């Protein structure tokens, strides 16, 4: 292929303070942290509420009810006598199935006098998401000693904004909106998009409101002392049975939503420990993971995160599946099946697609349909393709599922062909990226901000860029493919893949190692000049074993030193770099999943105490976070005594690979592997961090049995005891 027809990354500027206009950026005019929003999700529908359970209609607000990348409700405000109720408390329940909020009336005035003292009326809201709709039960109770009649109102609206509009993208034209009352209990909001698709939001009420317009529902509620009334609301995509919708159906749907979450999460191994805070963190991580999982025709797929990324992402799905293989291998099977079904088969420059390439991102909104953004089905990630092969290999080691390997082997071969051809157009043995049109992402590794790849002097890297961690992924892909080829009886192909991996390892060590920095270079630019930058990417190199043991040790020492380790986690770049900014997205922040992958690499090389240090820092950070939930990222400021980590303003929370991180860190510290071939649950030099004295892992499953294992720390030693065994599973400890 002639690379002259491709578009290079942005030109180098004269100053490190100058850079390209952010591409597909997320506007930070409003911080998600200020409102401490609450999230519910099921399938392709999710909702973001404030603490009251309302959805604000202010410009720049991300709250809303979303379905398939469109905000189908942008305002929902509960009023009592035209006043906002007082918030008492609210929570998302531990299993993430239901949001609840307790509210009360403020002092209500009439003619300058208090007509109703505060805290006489109790309002209790229950909300859940199920099959394209948000369901709500509003319980109103009179705690005064007098009969009361109060007016409750709901103001509502839908802007039908594409998710990229909510993120900050401007559009010259939009479609047409309308709203109409359908009956005494339902309203339909409509939007006919420029893509000629009509998007609908139906609101239904039981009992019928006293007053119902296209923007407001009002109820007159008469209550005797201590009497209660219930109002049921359904908001979402139209339902043919909504005319018969009532409160009984509310409870039936809520039971179905809870049952679905319980059924999916029951596949997972469970974690319990002597530390109650860690138990909260772990439970939240598992609940978030299974809330984000969406069932596809190919199996379960973890959507990347809310609010910005509630859709399939190839890289995110693969990393999440890798981190949770020990917990639930069915996630990996679903991810592999979905990505195989969506693998590119042709050259499509506008999608950055080439035969064999694995999906980066899939969107269903109006802007994607009109190609105002390129992400309808977009392939602009350089690492998802080798990681797909790595995941298939790891899944086989974990599960022994040769039938799935046989079914997906053609997809793995297509991925390997992409690696050797389109991925390495200049034939230097390294996989590089560059976008095929000016609409594609300029940077196509996991750090895909436009300012994320640069030289020591701060100038941006130009041309076809070879990231250090991508070469490690390719090395891992070749080795895993060799394993799979041998299992399928293709020994000559297996030998050839092993030889290719070894050649890559030698070339990588020669071209990427930076002796004076004790790390691998962030990348090679189009002129094959190394970006000699201390970055967390060098830590991810350890994941697949491409680094020599001596150099892996030096990388570990560098990344765990004060220039890189903030006290909460490893920063994306070191303090000494010109582009270091602890508040940036990729140039100085701390990403939990990045730390999780690095910890897996540290454990691979036997640096278990270093992995435990990362584990401890991120656990401490999680204890300060809202709902004990690790977000997508947080700022990289150094840890200060008696201070919490500094939040990033528009970080997704929950985020699938952040949720998986705490589970992965546990695996790293324990050296835990589940090996189908030998039917073993193996612990390699297990270490428990200081905050864990005891740990109980239950339902560790292999094809031929399962076991529960108790671990107890005695100083630096960890005792392992089998508390239940089913089948002929072997539990071993190796040192």
Beta strands, then each sheet from edge to edge (+ up, - down):
strand 1: 38-42
strand 2: 45-49
strand 3: 64-67
strand 4: 70-73
strand 5: 75-80
strand 6: 83-84
strand 7: 86-92
strand 8: 99-104
strand 9: 108-110
strand 10: 113-116
strand 11: 121-130
strand 12: 133-142
strand 13: 148-157
strand 14: 176-181
strand 15: 186-192
strand 16: 198-206
strand 17: 211-212
strand 18: 216-223
strand 19: 228-236
strand 20: 270-273
strand 21: 293-296
strand 22: 299-302
strand 23: 361-362
strand 24: 377-378
strand 25: 466-467
strand 26: 513-514
strand 27: 519-520
strand 28: 523-524
strand 29: 530-531
strand 30: 672-675
strand 31: 680-684
strand 32: 694-702
strand 33: 705-714
strand 34: 717-727
strand 35: 730-734
sheet 1: 1+ 2- 3+ 4-
sheet 2: 6+ 5- 13+ 18- 17+
sheet 3: 7+ 8- 11+ 12- 19+ 16- 15+ 14-
sheet 4: 9+ 10-
sheet 5: 20+ 32- 33+ 34-
sheet 6: 21+ 22-
sheet 7: 23+ 24-
sheet 8: 25+ 28- 29+
sheet 9: 26+ 27-
sheet 10: 30+ 31- 35-
end
